[in-house]
Amino acid sequence: MDKKTETILEKRKLTQIKRQTQVCRVFELKIDESKLSKKDQEKLKMFFVEAKWIYNHILGLQDINIFNFNYKNLTIVDVLNKDREVEQRELKYLPAKQRQDIIFLMRDSIKSLAKKKEKGKVGKLKFKSEYKSLELSQYGITHKIVGKKVKINGIKKPLKVYGLDQIKPYMEIANGKLVKKPSGYYILLTTYSNKPIKMNNNLKKEVGLDFGIKTSITTSEREKFNISIGESERLKRLQRKLSKKKKGSNNRYKLILKIRKEHEKITNKKKDKSNKVISYLLTNYSRIYIQDENLVGWQKGLFGKQVQHSCLGTIKKKLIEKKNQCYIIDRFLPTTKYCFKCGKEVEITLNERVFKCECGYIEDRDIKAAKTVLYFGKINNIQIPMEHREFKPVEKISIQVDNTCKNFR
C-alpha cells in the first residue's frame, strides 16, 4: 500500500469518528431554470441521458469485470434507438467524475446483491429507461457554494437555487446529488453540524398512539389526526386522457410528465402533513408508545385506498427512527378488545365505535385502544425494542398479558 492510499484511509477513519458526534441533515435546493441559458439547459438534460446510456452500455457488455473496468476510455457507448436497433453514440456532456460514480454505484449494487444472495434472496441489475439521480461525491470538486449560488461540475456558471439560506455557516457540507424530478432539477446537499438538538428535559408526558382507518391517528390524550390526501380531480382527468393517447406518441409522453408532476405534488402534501404530526408528537411528549401494526396487510386487504391516501407508513417509519423517544409493542396484543380497567377481553366489531365493558368502562374505541397501547407500553416485560422483530404466537402473548396484569394490579 502506497503512502497516498494510507493517508486517504487515515483521513477517512478520522472523518468517520467525527461524524458519530455530529447531526446529519439533507437540504433540497431547487434550480431556477429560468436563469439558465439554452446551452446549460441542454447540458443538464444530457447529463441524465448520457448517464442512462453509460449504465445500460456497461450492463449490456458480456464477459466484463466491472470491478476492473476503466471508465477513462469510455467515450463511445452502444445505445438502443427507437427502432430497437443498436447504434454507437459519443459522450460529450457528462464529466469524468460522474461517469466514475455511476460505475462505483453499480459495484456497490452488485456487492449488496451478493450479500442478499447468501441469505437466499435472488436479484439482478436491470436496464433503466430513465436515470433520475447523479452523485456529487466530492465537495469542492463536483460541487461547491459560490456566494448565493451553487457551482456543479460540467457547467461553467454557478446556478441560482432556492433554499440556500437553510444552510447555516456552522454546517459542514459533504456530498450531494443532482436529482431530476417532474417539477424540475434539484440539488440535494448533505450537511453535518455539532449543534446539539434542543430537547425539553422537564417534559415527562407519555402517550399511546392508535393507528386506524377512519381516524388515522388517535392519542391517549383524546387527540385525533385525520391525515388523508387522495387523488386530485386534475390527476383523474389526466389519467382518463392518457388512456386515449396512442402509445409512443409525443403527446402521450407530455401527458405522462404532467401526471408525474401531479403525483409529486400529492407526495409533497403527504410529507408536509406527516412532518407536522411527527414534530407535534416529539415536541409535546417525552415517550411515545405505538403498536407494530401490519400496514402492508391493511393495504392488501379491504382498506387499500384508505392506507394509500394516508401517511401512516411514513409516520410509523419516522417514529421508529426516534429510538430514544418512541417504543413499540407487539402487534398481536389485543389493544382493541382488551379492557385495561378489569383485564377482560370484549368482542367488538368494526361497526361498533364505542367500547363497552362489563365493569362499566365506556369509551370511544380509538381513544380506548390508544390508552391500552400506553398501558401495555408501561409494562417493561412486554415492551419490545425497535430492533426486535420476532413475534410470539397470540396464545402465548394472551397468557403473558393476563399474568402480567394480575401482578400489575
C-alpha positions, 0 to 999 in steps of 0.5 A, a space after each residue: 500500500 502506497 503512502 497516498 492510499 494510507 493517508 486517504 484511509 487515515 483521513 477517512 477513519 478520522 472523518 468517520 469518528 467525527 461524524 458519530 458526534 455530529 447531526 446529519 441533515 439533507 437540504 433540497 435546493 431547487 434550480 431556477 431554470 429560468 436563469 439558465 441559458 439554452 446551452 446549460 439547459 441542454 447540458 443538464 438534460 444530457 447529463 441524465 441521458 448520457 448517464 442512462 446510456 453509460 449504465 445500460 452500455 456497461 450492463 449490456 457488455 458480456 464477459 466484463 469485470 466491472 470491478 476492473 473496468 476503466 471508465 477513462 476510455 469510455 467515450 463511445 457507448 452502444 445505445 438502443 434507438 427507437 427502432 430497437 436497433 443498436 447504434 454507437 453514440 459519443 459522450 460529450 456532456 457528462 464529466 469524468 467524475 460522474 461517469 466514475 460514480 455511476 460505475 462505483 454505484 453499480 459495484 456497490 449494487 452488485 456487492 449488496 446483491 451478493 450479500 442478499 444472495 447468501 441469505 437466499 434472496 435472488 436479484 439482478 441489475 436491470 436496464 433503466 429507461 430513465 436515470 433520475 439521480 447523479 452523485 456529487 461525491 466530492 465537495 469542492 470538486 463536483 460541487 461547491 457554494 459560490 456566494 448565493 449560488 451553487 457551482 456543479 461540475 460540467 457547467 461553467 456558471 454557478 446556478 441560482 437555487 432556492 433554499 440556500 439560506 437553510 444552510 447555516 455557516 456552522 454546517 459542514 457540507 459533504 456530498 450531494 446529488 443532482 436529482 431530476 424530478 417532474 417539477 424540475 432539477 434539484 440539488 440535494 446537499 448533505 450537511 453535518 453540524 455539532 449543534 446539539 438538538 434542543 430537547 425539553 428535559 422537564 417534559 415527562 408526558 407519555 402517550 399511546 398512539 392508535 393507528 386506524 382507518 377512519 381516524 388515522 391517528 388517535 392519542 391517549 390524550 383524546 387527540 385525533 389526526 385525520 391525515 388523508 390526501 387522495 387523488 386530485 380531480 386534475 390527476 383523474 382527468 389526466 389519467 382518463 386522457 392518457 388512456 386515449 393517447 396512442 402509445 409512443 406518441 409525443 403527446 402521450 409522453 407530455 401527458 405522462 410528465 404532467 401526471 408525474 408532476 401531479 403525483 409529486 405534488 400529492 407526495 409533497 402534501 403527504 410529507 408536509 402533513 406527516 412532518 407536522 404530526 411527527 414534530 407535534 408528537 416529539 415536541 409535546 411528549 417525552 415517550 411515545 408508545 405505538 403498536 407494530 401494526 401490519 400496514 402492508 396487510 391493511 393495504 392488501 386487504 379491504 382498506 387499500 385506498 384508505 392506507 394509500 391516501 394516508 401517511 401512516 407508513 411514513 409516520 410509523 417509519 419516522 417514529 421508529 427512527 426516534 429510538 430514544 423517544 418512541 417504543 413499540 409493542 407487539 402487534 398481536 396484543 389485543 389493544 382493541 378488545 382488551 379492557 385495561 380497567 378489569 383485564 377482560 377481553 370484549 368482542 367488538 366489531 368494526 361497526 361498533 365505535 364505542 367500547 363497552 365493558 362489563 365493569 362499566 368502562 365506556 369509551 370511544 374505541 380509538 381513544 380506548 385502544 390508544 390508552 391500552 397501547 400506553 398501558 401495555 407500553 408501561 409494562 417493561 416485560 412486554 415492551 419490545 425494542 425497535 430492533 426486535 422483530 420476532 413475534 410470539 404466537 397470540 396464545 402465548 402473548 394472551 397468557 403473558 398479558 393476563 399474568 402480567 396484569 394480575 401482578 400489575 394490579 
